[in-house]
Amino acid sequence: MLQLIGFNTYTEYQTALGRSDLCFENDRRLYICEFKVIGKADNVREKLEEAKAQIREKRYGLRLTNKEVITLAIVIINENKDETFGPVREVAAIEEVG
């Protein structure tokens, strides 16, 4: 979907200290995303903090570019609530890491 609206996208982007899950960019900004998937909504804050710590530890935002770099920690819930409708997948939290 990001490509359809004009972003260049890169998955599993390798850096010196690790791999970020998703990067996408346009002419002005580079977005770096770290995703955490959980089974139940009760762990959202914990997983969000884990994603933010990973972004900082692996220094995903340290890139040689003239673009504004925005790092995002994202938690997705993948929960089986009802066998009739299958799993529910939803973004539970997104937070910019400064």
VEXMAR-971115 format. One record per residue: residue in one letter; x, y, z of N, C-alpha, C in turn. Coordinates in Angstrom, 1 decimal. Each point is the difference from the previous one (the first is absolute). Example, Ala and Ser with C-alpha at 12.3 -4.5 7.8 and 13.67 -1.06 7.14 Angstrom:
residues 2
residu:n.X:n.Y:n.Z:ca.X:ca.Y:ca.Z:c.X:c.Y:c.Z
a:13.2:-5.7:7.8:-0.9:1.2:0.0:0.9:1.2:0.0
s:-0.4:1.1:-0.7:0.9:1.1:0.0:-0.8:1.1:0.8
END
This chain:
residues 98
residu:n.X:n.Y:n.Z:ca.X:ca.Y:ca.Z:c.X:c.Y:c.Z
m:0.8:-1.2:0.0:-0.8:1.2:0.0:0.9:1.3:0.0
l:1.1:-0.1:0.8:0.8:1.2:0.0:0.6:0.3:-1.4
q:0.4:-1.1:-0.7:0.5:0.2:-1.4:-1.0:0.7:-0.9
l:-1.3:-0.4:0.2:-1.1:0.6:-0.9:-0.1:1.5:0.2
i:0.3:0.5:1.2:-0.2:1.4:0.3:1.4:0.8:-0.1
g:1.0:-0.7:-0.6:1.2:0.7:-0.4:1.2:-0.2:0.9
f:0.0:-0.8:1.0:1.1:-0.2:0.8:0.9:-1.1:-0.5
n:1.3:0.1:0.2:0.9:-1.1:-0.3:0.1:-0.8:1.3
t:-0.1:-1.3:0.0:-0.1:-0.9:1.2:1.1:-1.0:0.0
y:0.5:-0.3:1.2:1.0:-1.0:0.2:-0.3:-0.8:1.2
t:-0.1:-1.3:-0.1:-0.3:-0.9:1.2:1.3:-0.6:0.5
e:0.1:-0.3:1.3:1.1:-0.6:0.6:1.3:0.8:-0.4
y:0.1:1.3:0.2:1.1:0.8:-0.4:1.2:-0.2:0.9
q:1.1:-0.5:-0.5:1.2:-0.3:0.8:0.8:1.3:0.3
t:0.3:0.1:1.3:0.9:1.1:0.4:1.2:-0.7:0.7
a:0.9:0.8:0.5:1.2:-0.5:0.6:-0.3:-0.8:1.2
l:-1.0:0.3:0.8:-0.3:-0.6:1.2:-1.3:-0.9:0.0
g:-0.7:-0.1:-1.1:-1.2:-0.8:0.0:-0.8:0.3:-1.3
r:-1.2:-0.5:0.1:-0.9:0.1:-1.2:-1.4:0.7:0.5
s:-0.3:1.1:-0.6:-1.3:0.5:0.3:-1.1:-0.7:-0.9
d:-1.2:0.0:0.5:-1.0:-0.8:-0.7:-0.5:0.6:-1.3
l:-0.2:1.4:0.0:-0.5:0.6:-1.2:0.6:1.5:-0.1
c:0.4:0.4:-1.2:0.4:1.3:-0.2:-0.9:0.5:-1.2
f:-0.4:1.2:0.0:-0.6:0.6:-1.2:0.3:1.5:0.0
e:0.1:0.5:-1.2:0.5:1.4:-0.2:-0.7:0.6:-1.2
n:0.0:1.4:0.1:-0.4:0.8:-1.1:1.2:1.0:-0.2
d:-0.3:1.1:-0.7:1.1:0.9:-0.3:0.5:0.7:1.2
r:-0.8:0.2:1.1:0.4:0.8:1.2:0.2:-0.8:1.2
r:-0.6:-1.2:0.2:0.1:-0.7:1.2:0.3:-1.5:-0.2
l:0.7:-0.6:1.0:0.3:-1.4:0.1:-0.7:-0.5:1.3
y:-0.9:-1.0:-0.1:-0.6:-0.6:1.1:0.6:-1.3:0.3
i:0.3:-0.3:1.2:0.6:-1.3:0.4:-0.9:-0.6:1.1
c:-0.5:-1.2:-0.3:-1.0:-0.6:0.9:0.5:-1.3:0.6
e:-0.3:-0.2:1.3:0.2:-1.3:0.7:-1.3:-0.5:0.5
f:-0.4:-1.2:-0.5:-1.3:-0.5:0.4:0.2:-1.1:1.1
k:-1.0:0.0:0.9:-0.1:-1.1:0.9:-1.5:-0.5:-0.1
v:-0.1:-1.3:-0.1:-1.3:-0.7:-0.1:-0.3:-0.7:1.3
i:-1.2:0.2:0.6:-0.4:-0.6:1.2:-1.3:-0.7:-0.1
g:-0.3:-1.0:0.8:-1.2:-0.8:-0.1:-1.2:0.6:0.8
k:0.3:0.8:1.0:-1.1:0.6:0.8:0.3:1.4:0.3
a:-1.0:0.8:0.2:0.1:1.5:0.1:0.6:0.4:1.4
d:0.2:-0.9:0.9:0.5:0.4:1.3:1.5:0.2:0.0
n:0.7:-0.3:-1.0:1.5:0.3:-0.1:0.4:1.1:-0.8
v:-0.9:0.9:-0.4:0.3:1.0:-1.0:1.1:1.0:0.5
r:-0.1:0.5:1.2:1.0:1.0:0.5:1.4:-0.7:0.1
e:0.0:-1.2:0.5:1.3:-0.8:0.2:0.7:-0.2:-1.4
k:-0.8:-0.4:-1.0:0.6:-0.2:-1.3:0.4:1.3:-0.7
l:-0.8:1.0:0.2:0.4:1.3:-0.5:1.3:0.5:0.5
e:0.2:-0.2:1.3:1.3:0.4:0.6:1.1:-0.9:-0.5
e:-0.3:-1.3:-0.2:1.0:-0.9:-0.6:0.5:0.5:-1.4
a:-1.0:0.3:-0.8:0.3:0.5:-1.4:0.8:1.3:0.1
k:-0.3:0.9:0.9:0.7:1.3:0.1:1.4:-0.3:0.4
a:0.2:-0.9:1.0:1.3:-0.3:0.5:0.9:-0.6:-1.1
q:-0.6:-0.9:-0.9:0.7:-0.6:-1.1:0.4:1.1:-1.0
i:-0.8:0.9:-0.3:0.3:1.1:-0.9:1.2:0.8:0.5
r:0.0:0.3:1.3:1.1:0.8:0.6:1.3:-0.9:0.1
e:-0.1:-1.2:0.4:1.1:-0.9:0.2:0.7:-0.2:-1.3
k:-0.8:-0.3:-1.1:0.6:-0.3:-1.3:0.2:1.2:-0.8
r:-0.3:1.2:0.5:0.2:1.3:-0.6:-0.5:0.0:-1.5
y:-1.3:-0.5:-0.1:-0.6:0.0:-1.4:-0.1:1.4:-0.6
g:-0.2:1.0:0.8:-0.1:1.4:-0.5:1.2:0.6:-0.4
l:1.2:-0.6:0.2:1.2:0.6:-0.4:0.3:-0.4:-1.5
r:-0.3:0.9:-0.9:0.2:-0.3:-1.4:0.6:1.2:-0.7
l:0.8:-0.3:-1.0:0.6:1.1:-0.8:-1.0:0.4:-1.0
t:-0.7:1.1:0.2:-1.0:0.4:-0.9:-0.2:1.5:0.2
n:-0.5:0.7:-1.0:-0.3:1.4:0.2:-1.5:0.2:0.3
k:-0.7:-1.2:0.2:-1.4:0.0:0.3:-0.3:0.0:1.5
e:-1.1:0.5:0.4:-0.4:-0.1:1.3:-0.3:-1.5:0.3
v:0.6:-0.5:1.1:-0.2:-1.4:0.4:-1.0:-0.1:1.1
i:-1.0:-0.8:-0.1:-1.1:-0.2:1.0:0.0:-1.5:0.3
t:0.2:-0.3:1.3:0.0:-1.4:0.4:-1.3:-0.2:0.7
l:-0.6:-1.2:-0.3:-1.4:-0.3:0.6:0.1:-1.4:0.6
a:-0.5:-0.1:1.2:-0.3:-1.3:0.6:-1.5:-0.3:-0.1
i:-0.3:-1.2:-0.5:-1.4:-0.4:-0.3:-0.3:-1.3:0.6
v:-1.1:-0.1:0.7:-0.5:-1.3:0.6:-1.3:-0.4:-0.7
i:0.0:-1.2:-0.5:-1.1:-0.6:-0.6:-0.6:-1.1:0.8
i:-1.3:0.0:0.2:-0.7:-1.1:0.7:-0.4:-1.0:-1.0
n:0.3:-1.3:0.2:-0.4:-1.1:-0.9:-0.7:-1.0:1.0
e:-1.3:0.2:0.1:-0.7:-0.7:1.1:-1.2:-0.8:-0.7
n:-0.1:-1.3:0.4:-1.1:-0.8:-0.4:-1.2:0.2:0.9
k:-0.9:0.9:-0.3:-1.2:0.2:0.8:-1.1:-0.9:-0.2
d:-0.2:-0.4:-1.3:-1.2:-0.7:-0.4:0.4:-0.9:-1.2
e:-0.1:-1.3:0.2:0.3:-0.9:-1.1:-0.8:0.3:-1.3
t:-1.2:0.5:0.1:-0.8:0.3:-1.1:0.6:1.0:-0.9
f:0.6:1.1:0.6:0.5:1.1:-0.8:1.5:-0.1:-0.2
g:0.7:-0.9:0.7:1.5:-0.1:-0.1:0.7:1.1:0.9
p:1.3:0.1:-0.2:0.7:0.8:0.9:-0.3:1.5:-0.2
v:0.1:0.8:1.0:-0.1:1.4:-0.1:1.4:0.6:0.0
r:0.3:0.8:-1.0:1.3:0.7:-0.1:-0.2:1.5:0.0
e:0.6:0.6:1.0:-0.2:1.5:0.0:1.2:0.6:0.6
v:0.2:1.2:-0.4:1.1:0.8:0.6:-0.4:0.5:1.3
a:0.7:-0.4:1.0:-0.4:0.4:1.4:0.7:1.3:0.5
a:1.2:0.2:-0.6:0.8:1.2:0.5:1.0:0.4:-1.1
i:0.2:1.2:-0.2:1.1:0.6:-0.8:0.6:1.1:0.8
e:1.3:0.0:0.1:0.7:1.1:0.8:1.3:0.4:-0.7
e:0.2:1.3:-0.2:1.2:0.5:-0.6:1.1:-0.1:1.1
v:1.2:-0.5:-0.4:1.1:-0.2:0.9:1.0:1.2:-0.3
g:0.2:0.8:1.0:0.9:1.1:-0.1:1.4:-0.2:0.5
END
